[in-house]
Amino acid sequence: MSLISLVGVRKDFGIRTLFDDLTLHVGEKERLGLIGPNGAGKSTLMRLLAGLEPPGAGERRTLPQARIVLVNQEPEMDPERTVLEQVFAESGEKMQLLQRYTAVSDALAHASDTDACTEALLAELGSLNERMDQSQAWGLEQQIREVLDRLGIQDTQRRVGDLSGGYRKRLALASALVADPDVLLLDEPTNHLDADCIQWLQGYLARFSGALVLITHDRYVLDQVTQRIVEVDRGEAKSYAGNYAYYLARKAEQEASAQATEAKFKGALRRELEWLSKGPKARSTKQKARIQRIEAMQEAPRRQAKGQISLASNQRRLGKRAIEAEELAVWATDGAHQAGGQPLLKNFSYDFSPEDRIGIIGPNGSGKSTLLDLIAGRRLPHGGRIELGATVKLAYFDQHSESLLGEAGTASGKLLDKKVIDVVKEAASTVEVEGSQLSASQLLERFLFPPAQQHQPVRKLSGGERRRLYLCRLLIEAPNVLLLDEPTNDLDVQTLTVLEDFLEDFRGCVVVVSHDRYFLDRTVDRLFSFDNSELHRFEGNYSAYLERQAALASPKGTTPPAAVPVQTSTSSPPPSPGVTPSAAKPGAGATRPTAAAKPARKRSFKESRELGDLERQLPTWDEERSRLEGLLAAGGSDYAALEGLTLQLSELLERIHRGEERWLELSELAG
């Protein structure tokens, strides 16, 4: 039985059509994940499901008694309510019963035994007891406490209007979870949550008894919570009956099939071009139709290429020194250090090398973004020093993308009135990508901005599209040091995958602040975690860090998994075999880790995948070599065929040689 149905829905905004004849059903206990490029209409689809956006055509059907709650990216709340009042605002029957039970209990506590109302209150209390038993509402108070505590909501008497945007998003999420609706619609719920909160939310959603429709860039949450994926793109909604891993497997099969079809297509096109080059003299209708077909075939690859993103670009050379931090200290506000307040960061020393892939993790408000601001020069330290290498070209992808996402009328908001293409041209009119010169317009097409959209003002872009444009503008400036502050916020999964691939091939230093576990696992091999204004160093990705933390928290006597111990940032790393630790600089305090002391480089995700492919391909190539050698040994009188076999064998032997060399190279890297 469907709780919500969209049937034959069309939605457009002027010349841009988001959906046409779209049909989507949300059933009882559904676990549905919505994915697709930024601007494809995922958030609009959520509002259509919630009944907050009218369809241009088609209809929306719902069960009359179904309670539907939407948490969108910018929740609207009454600024005059207190936090607690907002939590109760979306309350369902259980909450109403609990509130009434509390009120009746208080009234009875203040009533005298001879009060005429006492008997009526006792009767109502008995009825409430029975109804709360039936609806299992007794655990609601504990549930509310857990939700508020886990989401970091503490001062329940604060005005909603006094809260930050991130706090309001968490409050809206808490209100929705406590409401326990029949259908829960969540649009990027993990934004503004730290890693511990995300882990808890993942478990909570897995236990949620109602239907769930989820938009999220956190692919671990998507994989663990959903049971059906709906891909929204170019006005269509394609359904995949499985979680995110199932979706990826099906997409890989579809791409493999498409590549095989494309290979056949190219063969047909080559034969047609050969025919055309002969210049047929006749002008029959049949031949004219064939020429038109060739022209259409030549145009097809260009149409198919649209929507492909490539971020590979030329990069500036980076010297041996990227960033040098020595005894850094910073307080939340100026003057706090003089008043004896608690610092956000103290005694941090580290030399960032050109090859570093570093993730910064810690609770909200611990100082992660402040550290990036210090590196970028947006903020001065209260103690110590920080210096950039002479060859550093730094790009800072900040959390709020202020240069593109400002309010109208402000200095940053002036960009909102500029055309999309002009924003890119301000950085570069052309850029070298994969050995070719691309114009600003061609580059934007690779970033999923079609020509019609390139000449629209920035203000017409969705939040995710603006972030994508901001990223495009930064990367075409060819930086060699990247600072990424919550880069996964508001970016679609497709863009994130390409960004991760780009970072694997990026020849420069990368420092990432993120709560996205999947993104950190793919992009970093060293972590600094904030703990009481100190940074502790861990060698490995985020999953390895979580395993180590779990082992440290396990009962005594258990054997923790092998891992590099967490170290403070001010101490030197353990020396590699045969490497002598560098001496500390006089007066510099603790020794800073240096590039010479770095452990052997680990295989990246892409290299591990390449190694696995080679291990599958090499035996197949050996079998093919044996087959070709057998055919040549058999001989024969067809010399043209023998010549062809000889050429095939020569090419295959060269491929095997290159594959074996690459296999040895990858095998020597740490796994």
N, C-alpha and C positions, 0 to 999 in steps of 0.2 A: 504494500500500500504506500502510495506516494504522499508525503507530507507537503511538499511543494513541487509544482510542475510548471515549467515554461514551455509553451507549445507554439511553434511557428513564430517565434519572437524576432522582430527586427528592431535594431537600435542604431541610429546614426546621429552624428553631430555635423550638420552642414554637409559638406562634400565627402566627409569621411564616414564610411559604414563600418560599424563594429561587428554587428551580427546581422545575419539575414536568414530567416527561416530556421532559427535555432530552437531545438527541443532538448530539454534537460529535466530529469526527474530526480528528486531527493527522497529516498525511501526511509523507512524506520530504521534506526540504528546504523544509518549510512555513515561511511568514513570516506569522504570524498576530498581529494586534493585538486585544486585548480592551479595549473601551470601555463606559462606562455610568455611571450616577450612583453616587455614594458610597453604600454600603450595599446595592447591587444584587446583590452576591455575587461580584465579580470575583476577589478574593483567595481566597475559598472555592473558586471554580471552579479556580483554580490548584492548590490543595491537593488537590482531587479528581483533577486530571490527574496530579499527582505521586504519588498513592497515599497521601498523608498524612491524608486525610479520607475516612471511609467514606461512601458514598451511603446515603440512607435507603431508596431503592428503585432498581431498575435495576442496571446493572453497568458496570464498568470493565474494558476489555480492553487488553492491551499485548503487543508482541512480547517474548518472554522475554529475548532478548539485547540489547534496547534499553537504553542507559544514559541515565537521566533525572536532571537536576540542577535543583533549584529554588533561586532566591535570593529569599527573601521580604523583607518590609519590616523585620522584626525577626529576623535570622538567629540560629539557635542554634548555638553553637560551644563546644568544650571550653575553659574559661578557663585551663587549665594548659598548653595547647599554646603553642608559640612561633608567631610569624607564619609562618615558613617551614614548620613542621610542618602548620599549617592549610592552606597552599597545596597541600601534597602529599597532604592527607587525602582529597581528592576525585579524586585522580589516576587517569587511565585507563591503558591498556596502554602507551602511549608513555612516560608518566612512570615507570612501573615498570621498563620496559626501560632508560631512562636511569639510574635509580638503581642498578639491578643492574650496568650497564656501568661506572659510576663505582666501585662497590665492587670489582668484579673487577679493574679497572685499578689501583686502590690496592693490592690484595692482590698483584698481579704486581710492582708497583714495590718491594715489601718482601720478595719471595721471592728466594731464591738460585737460581742456575742449576742446582744439584744437588738442589733441593727436589723431593720426589716429587710434590707437588701442582701444580708449575708446568705440567706437560703438560696436566693436567685444566683448569687455569685458562685456558691458551691455547686449548684446544678450546672452552671455554664462551665465551671472548671472540670467537672466530670465529663461533660460532653467534649471539651477540648482535649482532655486526656485520651479519650477513645479515638478521636480523629487523628491525633498526633501518633498514636500507636499504629493506626491503619496506614498513614502516609510515611511512617518511619522518619518523623521530623525531629526526633529527640537528639540526633547527632548533628543537627544543623549548626548549633552554636559552636561546636568544636570544629566543624568544617569551615565556618566563617573565620575563626581564629587562625586555622592553618593557612587558608588562602591569603589572608592579609599579611600574615607573618612571612610566608614564603615569597610574596611579591614585594616585600620591603615596605609595606604600608603600615605606619606606626601611629602617627598623630591623627587620630580619627576625628578630632574636633576642628581641624584646619578647614578654611574655606577652599572650595574647589578653584575659585578664581585666583587664589594665591599660589597655586601649584604650577610647576614647570610642565612643559609639554610631555616629557617622558613620564613624569609622575602621573599625569592625567591618563595617559595610555594604560599604565599599569592599574590605575583605579578602575577604568572602564573594563579592563579584562577581569579584575576581581569581581566587579558587580555582575558581569555576565556569568562567571563560573558559579557564584553563589546563587544566582537566579535559577539554575538548574532547568533550562528551557528544553522544549522538545527538539528544537533545531538551533544549533549554535553556529553562527557564521563568524569566522575569524579572519581578518585581513592583516597579514604580517604581525601576528601576536608576539613574536620573539624580539621585535625591535624594542630597544631600551631595556632589555632583560640581560642580566649577566648569565654566565654559563651554568651556575648552580640553579638559577631560576628556570632556565630553559630545560634542564634535565628534569626538574620537578614537574614542570608543565607538561612535558612529554608523557610522564607517567600518569598525570591527572587526566589528560585527554584520552589516554588508552583505556582508562576506567570509566570514562563518561558514558552514561546510559542512553543519552539521546543521540540524534543524528548530528553529524559534524561536517561542515564544509570549510576547508582550510586553504588559505593562500599563504605560503611561507617560502622564503629563500633558504631556510634551514633544511637541508636535504636529509639529515639524520631524523629530524622530527617527521618529515614527509614520509620517509621510508618506514618508520616504526609505527606511525599512527594511522595512516590511510590504508584503505582496501580497494579504492578505485581512483584512478587518475583521469582527469578530464583536461586535455590540452586545448587551449583556446588560442587560435591564430588565424588571421585573415578571414574573420567572419564565420569560422567553423569551430565546432566543439567535438573533438574526437575522444572517445571513451576507451580506457584500457582497464580491464577487470583485474587489477592487482595493485600492489604498492609501487613505490618509486623504482625499486630495483627491477620489478617486472616490466614497468614502462620502458626503462632503459634497454632491457633485453629486446623488447619488441621493436623499439626504434632502431636498434642496431641491425636487426633482421631486415627492416624496411629499407635502411640505407644501403645494406649489402645488395638487396634486390634492385634498388634504384641504380647502383653503380653498374650492375650487370646489364641492366636495360640501357644505361648510357653508353656502355662499351659497344653494344649492338647498334645503338643509334649512330655512334661515331663511325662505325664500319659502313653503315648504309650511306651516311653523309659523304664519306670518302669516295665511295663508288659513284655517287651522284655527281660529285665535283669532277671526277675523272671524265664522266660522260659530258659534262658541261664544257670542260676545257677543249674537247674535240671540235667545238663550234659547229653544231649541226646546221646545215644550210636550210633545211625545210622550216617552214613557219606554221606548221599545223597546230591546231588547237591542243592536240595531245601533248606536243612538245612544249608549248607555252605553259600548259598546266604543270609540266614537270619542272620547268624553270622556276615557276612560282613556288612549287613545293620545296625546291632547294633553298630558295630565299627564306622560306619559313623555317626550314631546318637549321639554317645558319643563325637565325634570330633566337631559336629556342634555347641554346646554351646560355645566351645573355639573360633571358628571362629566368632560367633556372638558377643563375648565379646570384640573383637578388636575395637578400636576406642572409647571406653568408657574412660573418664577421671575421675580420683578421686584424689583430693588433700588432703583428710583428712589424717593427720599424727600425730604422737606423738609430744607433745610440752613440752618445758621446763617450770617448775613452775615459775611464776612471783610473786615477793613479793608485798607488799602494795604500793611501790613507783616505778613508771616507769620512768618518766622524770620530772625534776624540772627546770623550767626556771624562772629567777629573773632579772627584769629590763634589759632585753636584748636590745642591740642596735647594728646595723651594717650598714655600708655605702657600696656603690657599689665598691669603691676602697680604698685601704689603703691610709691614709693621707687626705682623703676627709673630715673626721670629724674634723681634725685640721684646714682645710681651710674654715670651715663653710658651707660645702655643705649639701644638703638635704639627710637625711638617708633613707635607704630602710625600716628599722624597728627601732622603738624606744619604750622604756618603756613597753616591753612585759613581763608580769609575769603570769605564769600558772603552776599548778601541773597536769601533765597528769596521770590519774589513770589507773590501769590495764584493766578497762572495757571501756575505752574511744574509741569512734568511731568518729573521727574528720575529717572534710573536710576543706581544705584551698582553698579559692577562691579569685579571683581578676584579674585585667587586666594583660596582658603580660608585663613582666619586672617589676612588682610591688614588687617582692621579695619572691614569694612562694617557688621556688626551693632553694633559699638561706636559708630560714628557715629550710628546711629539711637537707641541708648541715650542718647547725649549729648543729642540733640534732645528725646527724651521725658523727660529729667530723671532717668532711672534711674541715670545715672552722671555724676559731675562731672569736668570737664576738669582736666588738670594745668597748663594754660596757656591764656590767652585767655578769651573769654567767649562765651556763647550766650544769646539772649533771644528769647522768643516775643511776638508781637503781642498787644495787650490783648484782641482779639476772637477769638483762636484757641481753637477747641474741637478738641483733638487726639485721634485714635484710632490706636492702635498694634496692628497685627496682627502679633504677634511670631512668630518661627520655630517656637517650640515650643508656643504656645498654652497656657502654663502654668496659666492660670486655669481651664481646662477639662480639661487632660490630666495633672494632677498625680497622684501616687501616693496611694492610699487611706491615710488617717491623717495626711496633711499638711494644712496650711492650704488649699492649692489643691485638694487631693483631696477636700475636703468637698463640692465641687460635684458630685462623681461620684454622690452619693446623692440629689441633687435631681432633680425631674422636669424634663424638657426644657422644658415650658411655663413652669415657675417661674423657670428661668434667664433667659428672655426677659422675663418680667413684672418681674423685678428692675430691668431697664433702663427699661422702659416698658410700661404695660398696653395702650396703643393707640399707633398711629403713623399719620401722614399719608403715604399712598403714592398718587402719581398723582392727587392731589386728593380722595382718599377716606380716611375713617378706618377703619383695620383693627384688629381686636383682635389680641392676641398669638397666639391660635390661628389666625386667618386668615393672619397674616403667616407663621407657621411652615408652613402648607400651601403657601404660595408658595415656601418654601425646601425643598420636597419632604419635609416631615415630616407624614405623615397623622395624623388625630386619635388613632388607637390608639397611635402611637409617641410622641405629645406627652406622654403621661402615664407613659411609662417613665422609669426613672432614666438619667442621662447615661452611667453606666458601661456600659449595654447598647449604646451607639452604637459604630459602627466609628470608627477614627481619622479617616477623611475626613469622616464625619458630624459628629464633634465639631468639626472645623475649620470646617465649614459653619455649625454652630450658633454658634460663636465669632464668625464673620464677621457673621452676622445680628445678634447682640447688639451688636456694635460699631456697625454702620451705622444701626440704628434710633435711636441716640443723637444722630443728625444732626451728625456732625463736619464741620469745614471744612478740616482738615489731616489727611491720611492718611499714616501710615508703614507700609509693607508690607515685612516681612522674609521673603523666600522664600514669597510667598503661594501659589505654585502647588503646593507640596509637599502631597501627599495630597488635593488637590481634584480632582474629576472634570472631564472636558473640558466638560461641559454647564455646570457652575458657573463654570468659568474663562471661558467665552464670555460669560456674563451679567455677570461681574465686569468684563471688559474693556469691554463696552458701557456699564456703569455709570460706569466711570472716564472714558470719552469725554464723558459728559454731566455729570460731577461738577464743580461750581462751587467749586473750592478747590485747594489745593496738594497735590500727590501726590509722595512720595519713595519709590522702590521699590528694594529690594535683591533681585536675582534672577539666577539662571543660566539662566532659561528664555528662549531667544532669541525665540520667537514672542510670548510675553507682553510682552517689552520692546519689540519692534517695533510692537505695537499700542497701547502705553500711554504711551511716553515720547518726547520730542523733544530731550532733552539728556542727556548722560551725564557722570558723573565716574568716572574709572577710577583705582584705587589703583596706585601705582608707587613703591616704596621710601619709604613713609610720606607720600607726597605725593599729592594728588588732581589729576588732569589733566582738563581740561574738553574735551568734544567736542559740537558742535552736530549733532544728528541721532539717528536710532534705532540699534539695535544692528547691524542688517545693514549700514548705512552705515559704522558704526565698523569692522566687520570688513573691509569693502572698503578702507577707508583704511589699516588696519594691513597688509593684504596688499600694497597699493601701496608703502607705506614699506619693506616687506621685499623688494620685487622688485629685480632687478638694476638697477644704474645705467644711465641712458639710456632707460629705459621711462617712459612718461608716466602718472603716477597719475591716477585719476579725480578729477573735480572734487569737492572736499569741503572743509569748514571745517577748518583745521588744529587738531590737538590742542593745547590750551593748559593751562598750569598754572592751578590755581584761584585763585592769588594775583594773577594779572595781569588787567587789564581786557580784555573782549572787543573785537574790532575795532568801531569806531563805525559805525553805520548812516549812510547818506548824509544830511547835514544835521543830524546829532546830535552835540553836543559832549560828550565824555566828562566825567563828574563828577570834580571834584577830590578828591584823597584827603583824608580827615580828618587833622588834625594829630595826629601821634603814632600813627596807626593802621597805619603800614607801607604795604603795597601797596594800591592802589585796589581796592575791591570792585566787581564788576559790579552795575549797578542796573537796575531795571525799564525805565528810559528808554532803556537801550542795547540792549534785547532786539531781535533781528531780527523781521521780519514773521512773524506766526503762520502755521504750516503747516496745511494741511488735515488733519483727523484721518482715520483709516481709515473711520469712518462717513460723514464728509462727502465723501470721495473716492468712496465707493460711491454716495452720493446724487447726486453730480454725474454719474457714469456712467449712472445710471438716467434722469436728466433728459435727457441727450443722446440716449438711445434713445427716450424717450417724446415729446419735443417734436415730432419729425417725424411721428409717428403721430397726435398731436393735431391737427396742421396738416392732415393728410389728412382726418381726420374733420370738421374745420371746413369744408373745401371740399365734402365730400359733403353736409353739412347745408345749406350755402348753396345748393347746386345743387337740392336737393329743395324748398327754400323758393321759389327762383326759378321752378321749374316750376309752382308754384301748385297749384290744385285746388279742389274744392268741399267737401272734408272739413275743415271749420273746426276740429274737435276735434284732428285729426291735425296741422294746421298750427300750432295753439297748442302742441301737445306738442313739435314740432320747434323752435319758437321758444324754448321753455324749455330744451331740450337745448343749443341753440346758445349761449344766454346763460350757462349753467353752464360750458360748454366754454371760452368766451372768458375767463371769470374764472379757470379752471384754467390756461389758457395764460399769462395775464398773471402769475399768481403763480409759475408755473414759470420764466418768463423772468427775472423779478426774482431768484428764488433762484439760477438758473444764473449770472447776472452776479455775484452776491454770492460764490458759491463759486469762480468762475473767477478772481477777483481775489486769492484766497489762494494762497500758495506751494504748489506740488505736492510 
